[in-house]
Amino acid sequence: MTRRLTVAQATIMFLKNQYIERDGVEEPYFGGCFGIFGHGNVAGLGQALQENPDFRYYQCRNEQSMVHTAVAYAKVKNRLGAFVCTTSIGPGATNMITGAALATINRLPVLLLPGDIFATREPNPVLQQLESASTQDISVNDCFKPVSKYWDRINRPEQLIYSLPEVMRVLTSQAEMGAVTLSMPQDVQTHAYDFPESLFQKRVWHVGRPRPDLVTLQKAAEWIKAAKNPVIVAGGGAIYSGASETLHEFASKTGIPVGETFAGKGAVRYDAPYSIGGLGATGTKYAIDVANQADLVIGIGTRYSDFTTASKSIFKNPDVRFVNINISEFDAFKHAALPVIGDAKAVLEELAGLLDNHEVAPDYRQHIAGINKAWDDEVTQIYAEGNSTVPPIDQAVVIGTLNSFMDDRDVMINASGSAPGDLHKLWRATDPKNFHLEYGFSCMGYEIAAGLGAKIADPTREVYVLCGDGGYLMNNHEIVTAIQEGVRFTILLLNNNGYASIGGLSESIGSERFGTMYKYRENETGQLSGGFLPVDLAKNAESLGANVIRATDRQSLENALAQAKTADRTTVIYIETSLYRTVKGYHAWWEVPVAEVSTSASVQKAFETYRENKKTQRIFL
């Protein structure tokens, strides 16, 4: 039996019949399609989406941000759901590349369907086509190859039969997922073919829980029993596996402290006695101390970014060893670790059974509980006072006010600027989805688009987006989409008139915040050192359709948050914050190279500090 459809119609018909199942819970895999139409997809995929209104189409405003929205959706769904993104050819396609890189780096699934040039080549060069003098078998869509986990181009209708199952295999693979790109030549999208009816039958993709190799697991148990100062590094994989409760039971029973990466924060509650909070270059001072002394590091679903390892300087114990629990073999072998390859939840369950009621020494458990209490007391003080009572308000006070206002299941979203470092240290995470940081790519402009995706993924949760002025100016377009779709969330727009994070980094390398503040260029000096620019971001947000509330201090911010929660549409709370008063870092390093020679005394001094810090770096073999 066959069904005659265009390639685009067959694609949509296939996608809407894909389901995913884990632990007996079955759901449709795709939430719908984000898109912007142009001549490269309007007659093909656009027409197919019009014929299939049950596969919901969302009209977006920017191709990069639609991918961010899809990524946030997948993150909230624990990678058990995804969105499709379609664009025209040329700039529409290349605008998605940043989003594709973000998805792949963060191991989050998204399906990209960029339009492409004519497969027949008859009208070449078409509008927006990149030409090559050396080959005609190339287009801008080839740029997606290095940032995609799977890439294919459909030059003939029958190729779709073999490509679509591969698309789903990668999207649902817990070890391989990321951006999947299916390049769709605009003429082929409209070509008809007699597709086998079986291609459109309901297909359920089972996500299993692979068990680890028993010999390796037994060795991991032996290493844990022999360790005096073990520490767990919980990464995003611990959350995506749904292993939070299992990890809580494991850490409670063994007493092994749990530190968290950006992606892993929220894997355990902040107030659990074994929790040491954020670990790494932006971690708490106590977590850094624990990592410095650890003789065994148990990584769970982490890829060990340079922020987590403080550029490979944080694990200072000369005898330190690593046990890496990871679904991905690539990540499991990092740091010359004992690789325990499998699902995090399944591995922890089996590992607990091999530990024979093993616990860390009572004084170590007591020490960790003391750390948890001491840091929580410090957070309370920082949230209450900030660094100054002089306006504008400190960023830490804004974070503390929001953290205290939110309910346990609410979602806080951030990605870039100085906020991630403060949040990693300070945020009191109460739920695996409470802390939503995109810090694999740390993409400015992710935040607002992500708020839309997170709310679509779980409308039962309140979503709060922390966005700096830099991120807002990069990408605020999906406020319009949120208004159009009636999707309500709250954006806290923090304006400090510049790039606070990179400004602080510039200072640390001796460059004195050069080019990091939003100021006029002075005629006399020729530098960007004049007065601040008179840009009104609040009015801009209002012009996009958002409900806008201005806040100036803690009390007005609390009032604004309460108003936003009852608003009928997306709300932007605008508040000015201090550019200079931030939460201090502690004794961990992050490697950023410094100019080896310079006429600047501050750069020369920074380079000497850099050389000293390089000496703390480790090589794990």
N, C-alpha and C positions, 0 to 999 in steps of 0.2 A: 504494500500500500504506500502511495506517495501523496504529497500535498504540494501543489504548485504555488510557490511564494517567491517574492524577491529575496535577495540575500539579506537585506535589512529587516524585512518582515520575519524571515526565518530566525534571524539572530534574536529579535525581541521575543518571539514565540518560544524559543529554546530557553532564554534567560528566565522568563517568568514561570517556568516549570521546574526550576532548580530549588531544591530544599536542602537544609542542613540539619544534622541531628547529633547531639552528644548527650550521653547519660539518659537516653530515652526521651529527650525533649526535642521535638521537631518543629522547625519554622521555615517559612520561605526565606531563601538566601538573600535575595535582592530587595532592597527597600524602594527601588525605583531608579529613575535616571535624572541626573542633573545635566543641563545642556544649554548651549548657545548655538543657534542655527546660522549657517552661512551657505554659500553655494556648494560647499563640499559635503554637506550632510542633510540639507533641508529636504531634498527630493527623495533621499533614501531613508535614512534613519528617522528624519522628521516625519515623513509620511507614515512609516511603520509605527511610530509612537502614537500618532494620531489615530491609527486603526486599533490600537491596543490601550484604551484608556485605563484598564485595570493594572497596567504597568505605569505607575504614576510618573509624570514628567514635571520637573521643577525648572522654572525659567531663572537662570542665574545671571549674574552681572559681570563676572570675571572668571576666566578659565582656570587660572591658578587657584582662586579661592574656592571654586566648586570642588576641586580635588581635596582641598583642606577640609571642606565640609564632609566629604565622603570618608576621609580618614578618621575624623572625630566620631562619625557614626560607627565605624568599625571598631574603634577603640572602646566606646561605651558598650558595644555588643560583645566584647571579649573576643573579637575576630570571628564571631559566628554569624556575621552578616556583612553585606557590602552594598555599595552603590555603583551604578554605571555613570560615566561622564562622557559626553559626546561633544565634539567641536567640529568646526569647519577645518579646511586645510590652512596651511601657512601660519600666520600669527596665532590663530585660534588653537592650533595644535601645539606650537612651541610654547605658548603661555602655560600649558599644562606640565611642562617638563619639571619645573621646580616642585610642583605638587607630587609628581611621580617619584622624584628623588626623596622627598620627605616620607612618602609611604613606604618605599623600599628600605630606607635606612631604619625606620621604626618598626619594620616587619609587620606592616598593616596592609590588608587587602583592599584594592580598588581596581575596577575594570575601566580602562580607558579606550574609547572608540573614536580616535581622531579621523576625520575625513582625509582623503589623500588625492593625489593627482589621478588622471585617467589611466587605467590599465592599458587601454588600447593605444595610448600615446597619440591618437589622431589629432586632437586640437592643441597639442603642446606648442609653446609653453602656455599653460592656462594661468589665469589670474592667481597670483601669490605662489607660483611654482618656483622652486629653487632649481636652477639649471646647472649641470656639470658638463664640462668639456670632455671628461674622460669616461663617462657612463651615463646611460639614461635610466639605469636601474637604481635610482636613489631619489629620496625626497627628504624634507625636513623631519619626517616621521622616523627616519633612521636615527635621529638624535635620541630617541627614547630607548634605544637598545641598552646603553650602559646603566640606565636607571630603572630598568624593568626586570622582573624575575622571569617573565616570559614575554616574547615578542613574536608577532607573526603578521604577515600581510596576506590578505585574501585577494588574489588576482583572478581566481576562477570560482564560480559559485560552489562547485563540489568540494573545494578545499575547506569550506565551512564545516562540513560534516566531521572532518578529522581535527579541526582546530578547536572547536568549541569545547569538546570534552577535556582537552589539554588545558584550556583556560580555566576550567573549573577545578581540575586536579591541582593546579598551582595555587589558585585562590583559597582553596580549602586545606592546603597542606600546612600544618602548624610549623613545620620546619623550613618551608621554602617560600612562604607567602610574601607579598609585597605588591608593587604595581604590576599589572598585566596589561599589555598594550596590544590591541588588535587593530592594525591599520586597515582602513576601509576605503579603497579607491572609490571615488564618487560615482563613477559609471557602474562599477560592479555592484554597489549597494542596490541599484535599481534593476539589475538583471534577474530574470525569473529562472527557476530551476525546479525540477520535480524531486523534492527532498523526501527521504524516507520518513514515513509517519512515526516510526520509532524514535526519531530524533527529538520529537516533541512530547514524548511521554514524561510523566512526573519521574524525576530522579532525585533520590535522597543520598546526599553525601555524608557518610558517617565519619565523625571525628572521634577516633579512638583514643585510648590512653596507653600508648606503648610502654611496656614494662622494661626495666633495665636488665642488662646482663647480670646474672646472679653472682658470678665470680667478682666482677667489678664492684657490685653493691656490697658484697661481704668485705672487700678490701676497704671500701669507704667507711664501713662501720668500724673496722679496726683502727683506721686513722682517727676517727672521731673519739673513740675510747681512749686513744693514746694522747690526745691533745689536752693541754692544760688551759689554754686561752683561745678556744675556738670562737669564730664569729661567722654569722650568716650574712651574706649580701643578697637581699631580695630585689630582684629586677622585675621588669614588666611581665616576664613569663610566669611569675608566681601568680599574678593577677589574672592573666589571660587563661591560665589553666583552671581557674576557679579554686585555687589551692589555699586561699586565705585561712579558712577555718582549720584545714589540715596543718598548715604552718603554725598557727596559733597553738594547736595541741602539741605539736612536735617541740616548739620552743618552750612551752610551759612545762612539759615533762622533762626535757633535758637541761633546761636553764641556759641554753646557748643564746647569746644576745643576737638580735636582728637589727642590722642597719639597712637602709633603703637607698636605692638609686632614685633618680627623678621618675623613671617609669614605674618603679616598684613601690613608691611611697603610697601608703594606704593598704599595702598587703597585710599589715598588722595595724592594730589601733595604736595611737600615739601613747596611750596611758597604760599599755601592757607593761608589766614590770621588767620584761626582757627587752623592750624596745629602746634602741639608742638613737633612733631618728635618722635624719639624713646623713649619709656617709660619703666622703670624698672631698674634693677640693672646696665645695660649698657646704660641707657637712658641719655638724655641731662639734664643739671642741672636745666633748667627751667621746663621741663616735670616732673622731680622729685618733684619740689616745688609744682606744680599744683596737683599732686597725693597726696602729703602730706596733702593738705588742702581740698581736695575734700569731699563733704558731700554726693555725689551720683556718683557712678561709673556705667557706662553703657557699659557692655562688649558686643561686637558684634563679634561672631564667634571666641572667644578665649577660650582656655582651661586653662588659668591662670597658666602657668608654673612658677617655682620659680624665673626665670629671670624676668618675667613680674611683679611679685608681690614683687620682692626683698626679697624672702623668707618670704613673708607675713609681711613685715615691712614697705612697702611704703605708704600704706593707713592709715595714722596716725590719721585722724579726729575721735574722739571717737564716733561721731554720724553717721559715714559713713554707707551708705546702697548700695546694689548692685541690678541692674536690668540686667539680662543676657539674651541677644537675641541669641539664638543658635538653630540650627536644631537638635542638640543632647541633649536629656533630661539629659544625664549623665553630660555634661558640663554646662547645663543651671542651675543646682541646686547648683553649687559650690559657696562657701562663703555665704551660707544661703541666696541666692539671691531670688528675685522675678523672677521666671523662665518664660520667654516669649519664648515659643518653636515654632519655625517656620523658614522659609526661611528668611535670613537677608534682602534681597531686599524687599520682600513682607511685612515684619514686619515694616520696616522703612517707607514704603509708607503709611501703615495704621496708624502708630503712628503719622506721620506728620499731618494727617487729624484730629487727636484728640487733638492736641496741641493748636488749635485756635490762630494761629499766635503768640504763646508764644515765647519770646526771653529772653536770660539772661540779667542781668542788663548792661547798657551801659558801666559802668566803668570796668566790668569784660571782656566784649568783647574787649574793648580798651587795657586792660592789656594783653590779649592773643595775640592780633595783635602785641603789642610791644615785646612780647616774641619771636614771629616768626621772627621778624626783627633782634632782638638782637642776636639770635642764628645763623642766617644766616650770619651775620657779623663776628661772631666768627669762623664759618666754613671757611669763605673766608680767614681769617688770618691763620688758621691752614693749609689749603690747600697750601697757598702761602709760608709759612715759615717752617712748621714742628716745631721741637724742636731744630734744630741745622743746621748749614750750613756745618758741618764737615761730610765727607763721612764715611760710606755708607749712602745712602739716607734714609730718614724716611719713614716708611710704610704709614703714613698719606699723604705724598706728592705723593706717588704712587697712592693711592686711589683718591686723588684730581685730578691728571693728567688724570686718566682713567675716572672719573666722568665727567670732563669737555669735554673730547674727544667724549664720547658716544652720540649718538642721543637719542631722547626721548623714542623710542620704543625698543632700544637695551636692552639686558639682561645681568646682572652681576650676577655671581654665586659664592657662597662661602659656607663653612660649618663648618670649624674648625680652631683652632689656635687663635691667638690674633686678627685677622682681623674682626671676627664677632662683637666684642665690638666696634671697631673703626667704622665699617660700620653702625652699628645701630645708633650711634650718628651722624655721619657725612654725610652719603650718601644723596644726593639730588634726591629723587625718583620722576620720572616724568610720570610713567605709572604703572599700576598694575602688569606688568610682568618685570619691570625694575630691581627690587631688588629681587633676588632669593636666599634666605638663607635656608639651611636645618639646623635648630637648635633645632628640637625636639629631635633628637638623636645625633646631632653634630658629625657626623661620619667622621673621617679622612679618606680620600680616596673617598668621595662622589663626589668631585668637577669635576674632569676630565670626569668621566663617565657621570655625570649630564650634562656637556657641550654637549656631544654627543646627549643625550636624548632631551635636550631643542631645539637643532638645528633641529633634526628630526621632532619635534612637530610643529615648526614654522620656516621654512627655510627663511621667509621674514625678520627675525630679525637677527642682528649681535649678537653673543653670546661671552661674555668675562668671562673667568674663573680666579678667584683669588685663587691661590693655594700656600701654604707654602711648604717648603722643607719636613716637616714631612708628610703632606698629600700626596705629590708627591711620596715619598718613600714607603708609604703604598699601593698606588694603582694608577699606571700610564698606565695600560695595554690598555685601550680603545683608546689611541692615535693610536694604530695599526688598530683598527676597523674603526676609523675615516678616516685614510688614505685609507683603503681598500674600504670604501663606498663612498669616495669622499665628505665627510661631513666636511665642513670648519668652524672652530671657532678659537678663540684666547685664549691662556693660558698665564697668567702672573705668572711666577714661581718666588716666592719671597724666597730667600735663606738667612736665618739669623743664619745658623749653629746650630739649636737647636729647642726645643719646647718653643717658646716665651711665649705663653699663660700660660702653666703649670709652666714654670719657674718663671713668675711673681707671680703666685698663691703660688708657693713654698716659694718665698720670703715673701709673706704676712703672711704665717703661721710660719715663722721663720726657714724654712728649707734650705734657702740660695741657691736655684736653684739646689739642689742635683739631679744628674742623669738626667738633662734636656738639656745638651749641647752635641753636636757631637764631642767628644774629645777622644784622645788616652788614654788608661789606663797607668798611671805612675807606674813604677816598685817600686819606693821608697815608695810611699804612698799607692799603691794598688787601687787608686781612678781614676775615669774618669776625670782627671784634666790636661792632657797633651795638646799638640797642637791640633788644629782643623783637622779633617780628610780631606784628599786630594781628595774628591769625586767631580767629574765634572758632575753636573746634566744636564748642557746644552748639553754636548756631549752625555749623555745618551738619552736625548730626541731626539737628531739628529739621533741616531742609531735606534730609533723606527720609523723613517720616517718623523718626523715633520720638518717643516721649522723653524730654530732657529735663533733668533736675540738677541744679548747681549746688554743690556742697563746699564748705570751707573749713569745717572742723569736725571733731568726732560726733558731736550731738547732731549737727545738720546731716552728717553722713548716715547716722542711724535712722534719722527721720526719712531720709531719701530711700534707704533700703526698704523700709516699711511701706512707703508709698509705691515703690516699684513692684513689690510683691502683689499688690492689688490692681496694678495697671492693666489696661486691656490690650497693650501692645508692648513691643520691645522698648526698654527704657535705657537711656544713657545717663549715668550719673557722672557729671564732670567735676573734677576736683584738682586743684593745683597742689603739687607736692614739691618738697625740697630736692634740688638737683644734687646737693652735696651730702645731706645727712642720710646715710644708709647704714644698714646693719653691718658691723665689722666682720671680716673674715677671720679665721683662726689659723693655726699653724699647719696649714696644708698648702701645697704649691700647685699651680697650673702652668704648664709650660707654654709661654708665648715668647718667641725669639726677640732679642733686643739687638739693635744695631751695634756691630762690633767696634766700629770707629765712629766718632761724632765730635763736633766742636762744642756740643752742649754738655755742660757739667752734669746735668741731671740724667742725661742718657748714659754718660760714662759711669755714673754711680749705679744706675739700674743694670748696666751690663755686668758689673762686678757682682752684684746680688744674683743675677742670672747664672753666672759661672759657679757660684757657691751652691745654688739650688740644684744645678745639674749633677752635682756630686751625690745627691741623695737618690738619684734615679736607679732603678733596679732592672736587671735583665733576668727573666725567668726562663730557664732552660731545663 
